[in-house]
Amino acid sequence: MFEKLVPAVRLGSIFEITPELLHRRNIKLLMLDLDNTLAPYRDSKPSGRLMEWKDGLVSSGVSLIIVSNTKSDRAKNFSADMGIPYVDRAGKPMTKKVLEVMRKMGSKPEESALAGDQIFTDVLCANRAGALSIVVRPLELTNVFFLLRYWAEYVFRRLAPGHDKEGKR
Ligand SMILES: [Mg+2]
C-alpha cells in the first residue's frame, strides 16, 4: 500500500515535463490533473506559458488529456480553452476512469503517465493503474487545509527517487 503512494517522478512544476523526459520513458499519453497542477483554483483560463508548454508536447507526438475530480464545468471549460480533451468526476484515486481513458486513447499503462499535485489522489491513482506517476509541487497552498495536506504528503514526495532538494531532475 505505502509504495503506491510514492511518485515515480517528482518535479517542481508541470513545465519540467518535457518531450525528452516523456520520450525517454516511452510515454505517449500524458493525463493531467487540473487544479493546482495546470492552474490555481481561481484561474479559469490557461496561461500563455501553459499553452506554449502544451503546444511543445503535442507537436512532439504526446497525447494530452485533463483528468479531474471536479464536479463543476471547470474541466470542460478549461480543456476547451486549452484545446485538449477532458474527463471530469474522475474519482481519483479510484482507477476506473483512468483505465477507461487509456483504453479509449489506445495507450497501455506503461506508455501512460498521470501528473498531478496530490499524493493521495493523483499519485495513488497513477500507481494503482500502472501508469507513470509524476508529482508536481502544488501551485498554491492558499489555506490551512492545503498546507496540512501538503505536509501529510511530504514524506511520500521525498521518497521519489533521484531528485535534488528543488525536485529538479
Ligand atoms: Mg490537484
Backbone and ligand atoms as CSV (ligand in chain L), in Angstrom:
chain,resi,resn,atom,element,x,y,z
A,1,MET,N,N,0.833,-1.214,0.000
A,1,MET,CA,C,0.000,0.000,0.000
A,1,MET,C,C,0.862,1.257,0.000
A,2,PHE,N,N,1.824,1.318,0.943
A,2,PHE,CA,C,2.650,2.522,1.034
A,2,PHE,C,C,3.430,2.808,-0.236
A,3,GLU,N,N,3.911,1.761,-0.891
A,3,GLU,CA,C,4.712,2.009,-2.092
A,3,GLU,C,C,3.870,2.636,-3.206
A,4,LYS,N,N,2.579,2.429,-3.146
A,4,LYS,CA,C,1.688,3.027,-4.151
A,4,LYS,C,C,1.553,4.546,-3.956
A,5,LEU,N,N,2.008,5.035,-2.825
A,5,LEU,CA,C,1.940,6.475,-2.549
A,5,LEU,C,C,3.226,7.208,-2.950
A,6,VAL,N,N,4.196,6.453,-3.427
A,6,VAL,CA,C,5.484,7.072,-3.782
A,6,VAL,C,C,5.503,7.403,-5.275
A,7,PRO,N,N,5.703,8.690,-5.591
A,7,PRO,CA,C,5.735,9.069,-7.014
A,7,PRO,C,C,6.970,8.499,-7.711
A,8,ALA,N,N,6.814,8.159,-8.990
A,8,ALA,CA,C,7.963,7.702,-9.780
A,8,ALA,C,C,8.855,8.893,-10.126
A,9,VAL,N,N,8.232,10.051,-10.317
A,9,VAL,CA,C,8.972,11.255,-10.703
A,9,VAL,C,C,8.440,12.434,-9.890
A,10,ARG,N,N,9.338,13.223,-9.341
A,10,ARG,CA,C,8.913,14.424,-8.602
A,10,ARG,C,C,9.513,15.650,-9.261
A,11,LEU,N,N,8.682,16.625,-9.558
A,11,LEU,CA,C,9.137,17.827,-10.257
A,11,LEU,C,C,8.608,19.071,-9.551
A,12,GLY,N,N,9.253,20.201,-9.826
A,12,GLY,CA,C,8.834,21.454,-9.224
A,12,GLY,C,C,7.543,21.972,-9.824
A,13,SER,N,N,7.350,21.748,-11.111
A,13,SER,CA,C,6.121,22.201,-11.768
A,13,SER,C,C,5.906,21.400,-13.035
A,14,ILE,N,N,4.745,21.587,-13.587
A,14,ILE,CA,C,4.343,20.902,-14.818
A,14,ILE,C,C,5.308,21.242,-15.983
A,15,PHE,N,N,5.892,22.444,-15.919
A,15,PHE,CA,C,6.745,22.892,-17.027
A,15,PHE,C,C,8.040,22.094,-17.120
A,16,GLU,N,N,8.343,21.347,-16.090
A,16,GLU,CA,C,9.540,20.489,-16.138
A,16,GLU,C,C,9.263,19.167,-16.839
A,17,ILE,N,N,8.013,18.937,-17.197
A,17,ILE,CA,C,7.698,17.755,-18.018
A,17,ILE,C,C,7.987,18.119,-19.467
A,18,THR,N,N,9.054,17.582,-20.005
A,18,THR,CA,C,9.487,17.913,-21.362
A,18,THR,C,C,9.240,16.722,-22.285
A,19,PRO,N,N,9.218,16.985,-23.604
A,19,PRO,CA,C,9.125,15.865,-24.554
A,19,PRO,C,C,10.243,14.848,-24.310
A,20,GLU,N,N,11.437,15.309,-23.994
A,20,GLU,CA,C,12.574,14.402,-23.770
A,20,GLU,C,C,12.303,13.474,-22.589
A,21,LEU,N,N,11.829,14.066,-21.490
A,21,LEU,CA,C,11.542,13.253,-20.296
A,21,LEU,C,C,10.538,12.147,-20.624
A,22,LEU,N,N,9.504,12.502,-21.395
A,22,LEU,CA,C,8.464,11.520,-21.720
A,22,LEU,C,C,8.965,10.497,-22.734
A,23,HIS,N,N,9.704,10.961,-23.738
A,23,HIS,CA,C,10.204,10.033,-24.762
A,23,HIS,C,C,11.179,9.037,-24.173
A,24,ARG,N,N,11.997,9.523,-23.266
A,24,ARG,CA,C,12.962,8.641,-22.614
A,24,ARG,C,C,12.249,7.483,-21.906
A,25,ARG,N,N,11.061,7.748,-21.420
A,25,ARG,CA,C,10.316,6.711,-20.703
A,25,ARG,C,C,9.230,6.078,-21.562
A,26,ASN,N,N,9.281,6.392,-22.851
A,26,ASN,CA,C,8.343,5.798,-23.808
A,26,ASN,C,C,6.873,6.121,-23.478
A,27,ILE,N,N,6.643,7.350,-23.002
A,27,ILE,CA,C,5.288,7.780,-22.652
A,27,ILE,C,C,4.636,8.473,-23.856
A,28,LYS,N,N,3.444,7.974,-24.211
A,28,LYS,CA,C,2.717,8.520,-25.368
A,28,LYS,C,C,1.475,9.299,-24.948
A,29,LEU,N,N,1.006,9.020,-23.733
A,29,LEU,CA,C,-0.206,9.687,-23.226
A,29,LEU,C,C,0.090,10.310,-21.871
A,30,LEU,N,N,-0.183,11.609,-21.782
A,30,LEU,CA,C,0.012,12.306,-20.513
A,30,LEU,C,C,-1.340,12.788,-19.998
A,31,MET,N,N,-1.773,12.200,-18.890
A,31,MET,CA,C,-3.027,12.604,-18.247
A,31,MET,C,C,-2.694,13.662,-17.200
A,32,LEU,N,N,-3.505,14.722,-17.185
A,32,LEU,CA,C,-3.158,15.883,-16.371
A,32,LEU,C,C,-4.250,16.230,-15.370
A,33,ASP,N,N,-3.866,16.335,-14.120
A,33,ASP,CA,C,-4.749,16.913,-13.123
A,33,ASP,C,C,-4.889,18.404,-13.458
A,34,LEU,N,N,-5.998,18.994,-13.078
A,34,LEU,CA,C,-6.212,20.415,-13.385
A,34,LEU,C,C,-5.857,21.333,-12.204
A,35,ASP,N,N,-6.605,21.210,-11.116
A,35,ASP,CA,C,-6.493,22.197,-10.035
A,35,ASP,C,C,-5.177,22.096,-9.278
A,36,ASN,N,N,-4.511,23.221,-9.226
A,36,ASN,CA,C,-3.220,23.356,-8.548
A,36,ASN,C,C,-2.082,22.629,-9.275
A,37,THR,N,N,-2.393,22.071,-10.454
A,37,THR,CA,C,-1.366,21.438,-11.288
A,37,THR,C,C,-1.180,22.285,-12.553
A,38,LEU,N,N,-2.256,22.451,-13.325
A,38,LEU,CA,C,-2.198,23.275,-14.541
A,38,LEU,C,C,-2.475,24.740,-14.223
A,39,ALA,N,N,-3.302,24.969,-13.218
A,39,ALA,CA,C,-3.669,26.341,-12.845
A,39,ALA,C,C,-4.125,26.367,-11.389
A,40,PRO,N,N,-3.945,27.507,-10.717
A,40,PRO,CA,C,-4.518,27.652,-9.374
A,40,PRO,C,C,-6.045,27.556,-9.459
A,41,TYR,N,N,-6.675,27.206,-8.356
A,41,TYR,CA,C,-8.130,27.029,-8.338
A,41,TYR,C,C,-8.881,28.238,-8.894
A,42,ARG,N,N,-8.352,29.439,-8.635
A,42,ARG,CA,C,-9.114,30.644,-9.005
A,42,ARG,C,C,-8.934,31.039,-10.476
A,43,ASP,N,N,-7.962,30.437,-11.174
A,43,ASP,CA,C,-7.745,30.800,-12.579
A,43,ASP,C,C,-8.608,29.937,-13.491
A,44,SER,N,N,-9.478,30.599,-14.267
A,44,SER,CA,C,-10.377,29.830,-15.119
A,44,SER,C,C,-9.829,29.672,-16.534
A,45,LYS,N,N,-8.747,30.411,-16.846
A,45,LYS,CA,C,-8.170,30.329,-18.203
A,45,LYS,C,C,-6.719,29.848,-18.130
A,46,PRO,N,N,-6.305,29.063,-19.135
A,46,PRO,CA,C,-4.886,28.659,-19.174
A,46,PRO,C,C,-3.976,29.849,-19.470
A,47,SER,N,N,-2.818,29.858,-18.841
A,47,SER,CA,C,-1.864,30.944,-19.083
A,47,SER,C,C,-1.183,30.746,-20.439
A,48,GLY,N,N,-0.571,31.829,-20.945
A,48,GLY,CA,C,0.181,31.753,-22.199
A,48,GLY,C,C,1.305,30.732,-22.098
A,49,ARG,N,N,1.944,30.697,-20.954
A,49,ARG,CA,C,3.047,29.756,-20.749
A,49,ARG,C,C,2.548,28.306,-20.814
A,50,LEU,N,N,1.380,28.103,-20.240
A,50,LEU,CA,C,0.807,26.752,-20.257
A,50,LEU,C,C,0.482,26.321,-21.689
A,51,MET,N,N,-0.033,27.265,-22.482
A,51,MET,CA,C,-0.372,26.950,-23.870
A,51,MET,C,C,0.883,26.620,-24.673
A,52,GLU,N,N,1.935,27.372,-24.451
A,52,GLU,CA,C,3.210,27.094,-25.140
A,52,GLU,C,C,3.740,25.722,-24.775
A,53,TRP,N,N,3.680,25.417,-23.487
A,53,TRP,CA,C,4.135,24.110,-22.992
A,53,TRP,C,C,3.330,22.991,-23.636
A,54,LYS,N,N,2.003,23.186,-23.673
A,54,LYS,CA,C,1.108,22.190,-24.285
A,54,LYS,C,C,1.450,21.989,-25.761
A,55,ASP,N,N,1.643,23.098,-26.488
A,55,ASP,CA,C,1.962,23.000,-27.919
A,55,ASP,C,C,3.251,22.208,-28.147
A,56,GLY,N,N,4.230,22.432,-27.286
A,56,GLY,CA,C,5.506,21.723,-27.407
A,56,GLY,C,C,5.334,20.217,-27.265
A,57,LEU,N,N,4.529,19.818,-26.295
A,57,LEU,CA,C,4.312,18.381,-26.073
A,57,LEU,C,C,3.497,17.771,-27.205
A,58,VAL,N,N,2.438,18.472,-27.606
A,58,VAL,CA,C,1.568,17.941,-28.657
A,58,VAL,C,C,2.354,17.787,-29.961
A,59,SER,N,N,3.173,18.781,-30.281
A,59,SER,CA,C,3.919,18.679,-31.546
A,59,SER,C,C,5.021,17.619,-31.465
A,60,SER,N,N,5.360,17.174,-30.266
A,60,SER,CA,C,6.331,16.081,-30.155
A,60,SER,C,C,5.637,14.715,-30.226
A,61,GLY,N,N,4.307,14.734,-30.351
A,61,GLY,CA,C,3.577,13.478,-30.546
A,61,GLY,C,C,2.941,12.896,-29.298
A,62,VAL,N,N,2.969,13.638,-28.191
A,62,VAL,CA,C,2.350,13.159,-26.951
A,62,VAL,C,C,0.870,13.559,-26.939
A,63,SER,N,N,-0.014,12.627,-26.563
A,63,SER,CA,C,-1.428,12.956,-26.398
A,63,SER,C,C,-1.655,13.464,-24.975
A,64,LEU,N,N,-2.475,14.512,-24.872
A,64,LEU,CA,C,-2.763,15.093,-23.562
A,64,LEU,C,C,-4.257,15.004,-23.276
A,65,ILE,N,N,-4.580,14.808,-22.024
A,65,ILE,CA,C,-5.985,14.857,-21.604
A,65,ILE,C,C,-6.042,15.301,-20.143
A,66,ILE,N,N,-7.016,16.157,-19.837
A,66,ILE,CA,C,-7.236,16.557,-18.441
A,66,ILE,C,C,-8.091,15.489,-17.761
A,67,VAL,N,N,-7.640,15.035,-16.609
A,67,VAL,CA,C,-8.403,14.063,-15.817
A,67,VAL,C,C,-8.573,14.679,-14.431
A,68,SER,N,N,-9.779,15.201,-14.181
A,68,SER,CA,C,-10.016,15.986,-12.972
A,68,SER,C,C,-11.125,15.373,-12.135
A,69,ASN,N,N,-11.037,15.560,-10.838
A,69,ASN,CA,C,-12.101,15.095,-9.950
A,69,ASN,C,C,-13.231,16.104,-9.835
A,70,THR,N,N,-13.099,17.245,-10.484
A,70,THR,CA,C,-14.085,18.312,-10.303
A,70,THR,C,C,-15.477,17.885,-10.772
A,71,LYS,N,N,-16.471,18.407,-10.068
A,71,LYS,CA,C,-17.851,18.106,-10.438
A,71,LYS,C,C,-18.500,19.306,-11.130
A,72,SER,N,N,-17.750,20.396,-11.259
A,72,SER,CA,C,-18.300,21.586,-11.915
A,72,SER,C,C,-17.950,21.554,-13.406
A,73,ASP,N,N,-18.262,22.650,-14.097
A,73,ASP,CA,C,-17.931,22.757,-15.525
A,73,ASP,C,C,-16.496,23.201,-15.761
A,74,ARG,N,N,-15.737,23.324,-14.695
A,74,ARG,CA,C,-14.398,23.895,-14.805
A,74,ARG,C,C,-13.485,23.117,-15.767
A,75,ALA,N,N,-13.468,21.801,-15.642
A,75,ALA,CA,C,-12.581,20.997,-16.505
A,75,ALA,C,C,-13.018,21.119,-17.963
A,76,LYS,N,N,-14.317,21.115,-18.175
A,76,LYS,CA,C,-14.873,21.239,-19.526
A,76,LYS,C,C,-14.420,22.549,-20.173
A,77,ASN,N,N,-14.595,23.648,-19.441
A,77,ASN,CA,C,-14.257,24.961,-19.990
A,77,ASN,C,C,-12.743,25.133,-20.159
A,78,PHE,N,N,-12.002,24.688,-19.185
A,78,PHE,CA,C,-10.542,24.847,-19.220
A,78,PHE,C,C,-9.940,24.033,-20.367
A,79,SER,N,N,-10.433,22.811,-20.540
A,79,SER,CA,C,-9.892,21.955,-21.600
A,79,SER,C,C,-10.267,22.496,-22.981
A,80,ALA,N,N,-11.463,23.091,-23.084
A,80,ALA,CA,C,-11.869,23.700,-24.355
A,80,ALA,C,C,-10.904,24.835,-24.706
A,81,ASP,N,N,-10.552,25.640,-23.707
A,81,ASP,CA,C,-9.601,26.734,-23.940
A,81,ASP,C,C,-8.217,26.199,-24.292
A,82,MET,N,N,-7.851,25.087,-23.712
A,82,MET,CA,C,-6.535,24.512,-23.994
A,82,MET,C,C,-6.508,23.739,-25.306
A,83,GLY,N,N,-7.700,23.332,-25.755
A,83,GLY,CA,C,-7.760,22.563,-26.997
A,83,GLY,C,C,-7.349,21.109,-26.814
A,84,ILE,N,N,-7.634,20.560,-25.626
A,84,ILE,CA,C,-7.368,19.141,-25.381
A,84,ILE,C,C,-8.617,18.509,-24.740
A,85,PRO,N,N,-8.763,17.182,-24.832
A,85,PRO,CA,C,-9.948,16.554,-24.240
A,85,PRO,C,C,-9.889,16.526,-22.718
A,86,TYR,N,N,-10.981,16.123,-22.100
A,86,TYR,CA,C,-11.023,16.077,-20.633
A,86,TYR,C,C,-11.937,14.963,-20.157
A,87,VAL,N,N,-11.725,14.558,-18.933
A,87,VAL,CA,C,-12.655,13.723,-18.190
A,87,VAL,C,C,-12.808,14.389,-16.833
A,88,ASP,N,N,-14.062,14.632,-16.398
A,88,ASP,CA,C,-14.242,15.167,-15.043
A,88,ASP,C,C,-14.914,14.108,-14.177
A,89,ARG,N,N,-15.153,14.432,-12.918
A,89,ARG,CA,C,-15.673,13.433,-11.966
A,89,ARG,C,C,-14.867,12.143,-12.053
A,90,ALA,N,N,-13.573,12.277,-12.114
A,90,ALA,CA,C,-12.703,11.124,-12.380
A,90,ALA,C,C,-12.605,10.171,-11.188
A,91,GLY,N,N,-12.912,10.677,-9.997
A,91,GLY,CA,C,-12.916,9.801,-8.827
A,91,GLY,C,C,-11.541,9.282,-8.422
A,92,LYS,N,N,-10.459,10.017,-8.805
A,92,LYS,CA,C,-9.129,9.604,-8.350
A,92,LYS,C,C,-9.130,9.584,-6.821
A,93,PRO,N,N,-8.563,8.664,-6.112
A,93,PRO,CA,C,-7.608,7.651,-6.583
A,93,PRO,C,C,-8.226,6.371,-7.153
A,94,MET,N,N,-9.550,6.300,-7.317
A,94,MET,CA,C,-10.108,5.134,-7.983
A,94,MET,C,C,-9.616,5.129,-9.429
A,95,THR,N,N,-9.439,3.955,-9.982
A,95,THR,CA,C,-8.762,3.878,-11.287
A,95,THR,C,C,-9.718,3.713,-12.475
A,96,LYS,N,N,-11.002,3.552,-12.184
A,96,LYS,CA,C,-11.944,3.213,-13.260
A,96,LYS,C,C,-11.842,4.161,-14.467
A,97,LYS,N,N,-11.942,5.480,-14.201
A,97,LYS,CA,C,-11.952,6.458,-15.298
A,97,LYS,C,C,-10.596,6.518,-16.008
A,98,VAL,N,N,-9.542,6.414,-15.233
A,98,VAL,CA,C,-8.195,6.494,-15.810
A,98,VAL,C,C,-7.917,5.280,-16.713
A,99,LEU,N,N,-8.352,4.108,-16.281
A,99,LEU,CA,C,-8.196,2.907,-17.117
A,99,LEU,C,C,-9.006,3.054,-18.404
A,100,GLU,N,N,-10.178,3.663,-18.257
A,100,GLU,CA,C,-11.043,3.898,-19.421
A,100,GLU,C,C,-10.377,4.859,-20.411
A,101,VAL,N,N,-9.783,5.920,-19.879
A,101,VAL,CA,C,-9.092,6.910,-20.719
A,101,VAL,C,C,-7.965,6.237,-21.512
A,102,MET,N,N,-7.153,5.430,-20.830
A,102,MET,CA,C,-6.022,4.778,-21.503
A,102,MET,C,C,-6.521,3.843,-22.600
A,103,ARG,N,N,-7.578,3.120,-22.284
A,103,ARG,CA,C,-8.129,2.180,-23.272
A,103,ARG,C,C,-8.664,2.942,-24.485
A,104,LYS,N,N,-9.460,3.979,-24.241
A,104,LYS,CA,C,-10.051,4.752,-25.336
A,104,LYS,C,C,-8.992,5.447,-26.182
A,105,MET,N,N,-7.904,5.878,-25.534
A,105,MET,CA,C,-6.876,6.613,-26.264
A,105,MET,C,C,-5.788,5.676,-26.790
A,106,GLY,N,N,-6.005,4.392,-26.620
A,106,GLY,CA,C,-5.107,3.400,-27.218
A,106,GLY,C,C,-3.703,3.425,-26.647
A,107,SER,N,N,-3.605,3.693,-25.349
A,107,SER,CA,C,-2.289,3.753,-24.714
A,107,SER,C,C,-2.234,2.743,-23.564
A,108,LYS,N,N,-1.222,1.893,-23.585
A,108,LYS,CA,C,-1.064,0.938,-22.484
A,108,LYS,C,C,-0.642,1.698,-21.223
A,109,PRO,N,N,-0.904,1.119,-20.042
A,109,PRO,CA,C,-0.476,1.793,-18.811
A,109,PRO,C,C,1.005,2.157,-18.815
A,110,GLU,N,N,1.849,1.258,-19.313
A,110,GLU,CA,C,3.299,1.544,-19.312
A,110,GLU,C,C,3.692,2.619,-20.321
A,111,GLU,N,N,2.753,2.994,-21.196
A,111,GLU,CA,C,3.009,4.098,-22.133
A,111,GLU,C,C,2.294,5.376,-21.693
A,112,SER,N,N,1.746,5.355,-20.470
A,112,SER,CA,C,0.917,6.460,-19.991
A,112,SER,C,C,1.481,7.027,-18.696
A,113,ALA,N,N,1.269,8.325,-18.517
A,113,ALA,CA,C,1.678,8.985,-17.272
A,113,ALA,C,C,0.505,9.807,-16.765
A,114,LEU,N,N,0.458,9.974,-15.453
A,114,LEU,CA,C,-0.530,10.863,-14.843
A,114,LEU,C,C,0.224,11.829,-13.937
A,115,ALA,N,N,0.066,13.125,-14.245
A,115,ALA,CA,C,0.766,14.149,-13.470
A,115,ALA,C,C,-0.235,14.942,-12.642
A,116,GLY,N,N,0.086,15.147,-11.366
A,116,GLY,CA,C,-0.799,15.914,-10.506
A,116,GLY,C,C,-0.067,16.403,-9.273
A,117,ASP,N,N,-0.780,17.199,-8.468
A,117,ASP,CA,C,-0.132,17.805,-7.304
A,117,ASP,C,C,-0.384,17.042,-6.014
A,118,GLN,N,N,-1.258,16.044,-6.045
A,118,GLN,CA,C,-1.608,15.374,-4.784
A,118,GLN,C,C,-1.188,13.909,-4.748
A,119,ILE,N,N,-0.624,13.530,-3.622
A,119,ILE,CA,C,-0.187,12.150,-3.421
A,119,ILE,C,C,-1.388,11.205,-3.290
A,120,PHE,N,N,-2.363,11.602,-2.454
A,120,PHE,CA,C,-3.425,10.666,-2.091
A,120,PHE,C,C,-4.500,10.527,-3.167
A,121,THR,N,N,-4.464,11.369,-4.166
A,121,THR,CA,C,-5.388,11.175,-5.290
A,121,THR,C,C,-4.601,10.832,-6.558
A,122,ASP,N,N,-3.787,11.786,-7.048
A,122,ASP,CA,C,-3.128,11.627,-8.349
A,122,ASP,C,C,-2.082,10.508,-8.364
A,123,VAL,N,N,-1.172,10.544,-7.423
A,123,VAL,CA,C,-0.081,9.566,-7.417
A,123,VAL,C,C,-0.620,8.164,-7.133
A,124,LEU,N,N,-1.492,8.072,-6.148
A,124,LEU,CA,C,-2.071,6.767,-5.804
A,124,LEU,C,C,-2.831,6.190,-7.001
A,125,CYS,N,N,-3.585,7.034,-7.672
A,125,CYS,CA,C,-4.350,6.599,-8.838
A,125,CYS,C,C,-3.421,6.107,-9.951
A,126,ALA,N,N,-2.395,6.886,-10.262
A,126,ALA,CA,C,-1.455,6.516,-11.330
A,126,ALA,C,C,-0.783,5.183,-11.014
A,127,ASN,N,N,-0.301,5.042,-9.798
A,127,ASN,CA,C,0.411,3.814,-9.433
A,127,ASN,C,C,-0.513,2.600,-9.436
A,128,ARG,N,N,-1.726,2.789,-8.966
A,128,ARG,CA,C,-2.681,1.679,-8.993
A,128,ARG,C,C,-3.010,1.256,-10.418
A,129,ALA,N,N,-3.075,2.241,-11.315
A,129,ALA,CA,C,-3.454,1.967,-12.704
A,129,ALA,C,C,-2.274,1.470,-13.533
A,130,GLY,N,N,-1.087,1.489,-12.959
A,130,GLY,CA,C,0.096,1.019,-13.685
A,130,GLY,C,C,0.719,2.069,-14.578
A,131,ALA,N,N,0.285,3.335,-14.429
A,131,ALA,CA,C,0.847,4.432,-15.228
A,131,ALA,C,C,2.016,5.073,-14.464
A,132,LEU,N,N,2.822,5.838,-15.181
A,132,LEU,CA,C,3.928,6.559,-14.545
A,132,LEU,C,C,3.347,7.686,-13.675
A,133,SER,N,N,3.703,7.717,-12.412
A,133,SER,CA,C,3.182,8.763,-11.521
A,133,SER,C,C,4.166,9.924,-11.443
A,134,ILE,N,N,3.677,11.107,-11.774
A,134,ILE,CA,C,4.501,12.317,-11.712
A,134,ILE,C,C,3.847,13.283,-10.731
A,135,VAL,N,N,4.569,13.654,-9.694
A,135,VAL,CA,C,4.007,14.624,-8.759
A,135,VAL,C,C,4.691,15.973,-8.972
A,136,VAL,N,N,3.897,17.026,-8.983
A,136,VAL,CA,C,4.446,18.383,-9.059
A,136,VAL,C,C,4.088,19.112,-7.763
A,137,ARG,N,N,4.828,20.161,-7.488
A,137,ARG,CA,C,4.513,20.956,-6.308
A,137,ARG,C,C,3.189,21.694,-6.573
A,138,PRO,N,N,2.271,21.731,-5.587
A,138,PRO,CA,C,1.016,22.468,-5.805
A,138,PRO,C,C,1.313,23.935,-6.147
A,139,LEU,N,N,0.541,24.503,-7.075
A,139,LEU,CA,C,0.796,25.893,-7.483
A,139,LEU,C,C,0.581,26.861,-6.330
A,140,GLU,N,N,-0.430,26.582,-5.514
A,140,GLU,CA,C,-0.719,27.478,-4.387
A,140,GLU,C,C,-1.145,26.674,-3.173
A,141,LEU,N,N,-0.645,27.069,-2.036
A,141,LEU,CA,C,-1.127,26.473,-0.782
A,141,LEU,C,C,-1.815,27.605,-0.034
A,142,THR,N,N,-3.018,27.919,-0.493
A,142,THR,CA,C,-3.665,29.161,-0.070
A,142,THR,C,C,-4.392,29.074,1.258
A,143,ASN,N,N,-4.641,27.847,1.728
A,143,ASN,CA,C,-5.315,27.787,3.024
A,143,ASN,C,C,-4.729,26.682,3.899
A,144,VAL,N,N,-5.160,26.673,5.130
A,144,VAL,CA,C,-4.586,25.763,6.122
A,144,VAL,C,C,-4.806,24.305,5.725
A,145,PHE,N,N,-5.956,24.027,5.149
A,145,PHE,CA,C,-6.249,22.653,4.751
A,145,PHE,C,C,-5.244,22.152,3.714
A,146,PHE,N,N,-4.971,22.988,2.699
A,146,PHE,CA,C,-4.000,22.603,1.661
A,146,PHE,C,C,-2.617,22.384,2.270
A,147,LEU,N,N,-2.294,23.269,3.191
A,147,LEU,CA,C,-0.976,23.221,3.808
A,147,LEU,C,C,-0.820,21.939,4.644
A,148,LEU,N,N,-1.843,21.616,5.413
A,148,LEU,CA,C,-1.810,20.392,6.229
A,148,LEU,C,C,-1.702,19.156,5.349
A,149,ARG,N,N,-2.437,19.165,4.261
A,149,ARG,CA,C,-2.410,18.014,3.362
A,149,ARG,C,C,-1.017,17.877,2.734
A,150,TYR,N,N,-0.466,19.024,2.354
A,150,TYR,CA,C,0.870,19.015,1.749
A,150,TYR,C,C,1.883,18.396,2.699
A,151,TRP,N,N,1.796,18.771,3.970
A,151,TRP,CA,C,2.762,18.227,4.934
A,151,TRP,C,C,2.506,16.761,5.233
A,152,ALA,N,N,1.237,16.359,5.200
A,152,ALA,CA,C,0.918,14.940,5.375
A,152,ALA,C,C,1.510,14.116,4.229
A,153,GLU,N,N,1.615,14.754,3.056
A,153,GLU,CA,C,2.125,14.065,1.869
A,153,GLU,C,C,3.638,14.107,1.782
A,154,TYR,N,N,4.223,14.940,2.612
A,154,TYR,CA,C,5.626,15.326,2.398
A,154,TYR,C,C,6.576,14.131,2.309
A,155,VAL,N,N,6.427,13.194,3.238
A,155,VAL,CA,C,7.362,12.065,3.265
A,155,VAL,C,C,7.294,11.268,1.967
A,156,PHE,N,N,6.089,11.133,1.408
A,156,PHE,CA,C,5.943,10.365,0.167
A,156,PHE,C,C,6.562,11.108,-1.018
A,157,ARG,N,N,6.415,12.436,-1.019
A,157,ARG,CA,C,7.065,13.232,-2.064
A,157,ARG,C,C,8.569,13.021,-2.032
A,158,ARG,N,N,9.120,13.038,-0.819
A,158,ARG,CA,C,10.571,12.946,-0.682
A,158,ARG,C,C,11.097,11.563,-1.030
A,159,LEU,N,N,10.230,10.571,-1.016
A,159,LEU,CA,C,10.667,9.211,-1.327
A,159,LEU,C,C,10.858,8.989,-2.824
A,160,ALA,N,N,10.376,9.927,-3.640
A,160,ALA,CA,C,10.587,9.795,-5.087
A,160,ALA,C,C,12.083,9.767,-5.351
A,161,PRO,N,N,12.530,8.830,-6.170
A,161,PRO,CA,C,13.973,8.629,-6.342
A,161,PRO,C,C,14.652,9.659,-7.238
A,162,GLY,N,N,15.908,9.902,-6.954
A,162,GLY,CA,C,16.787,10.561,-7.911
A,162,GLY,C,C,16.574,12.039,-8.142
A,163,HIS,N,N,16.160,12.784,-7.121
A,163,HIS,CA,C,15.950,14.208,-7.337
A,163,HIS,C,C,16.647,15.006,-6.253
A,164,ASP,N,N,17.013,16.209,-6.593
A,164,ASP,CA,C,17.702,17.023,-5.598
A,164,ASP,C,C,16.670,17.793,-4.765
A,165,LYS,N,N,17.156,18.663,-3.937
A,165,LYS,CA,C,16.308,19.378,-2.993
A,165,LYS,C,C,15.193,20.176,-3.663
A,166,GLU,N,N,15.481,20.690,-4.839
A,166,GLU,CA,C,14.483,21.518,-5.546
A,166,GLU,C,C,13.502,20.666,-6.331
A,167,GLY,N,N,13.687,19.361,-6.301
A,167,GLY,CA,C,12.788,18.499,-7.066
A,167,GLY,C,C,13.124,18.495,-8.547
A,168,LYS,N,N,14.302,18.989,-8.901
A,168,LYS,CA,C,14.691,19.014,-10.333
A,168,LYS,C,C,15.293,17.674,-10.732
A,169,ARG,N,N,15.234,17.413,-11.996
A,169,ARG,CA,C,15.799,16.154,-12.485
A,169,ARG,C,C,17.120,16.423,-13.180
L,1,MG,MG,MG,-4.962,18.946,-7.975
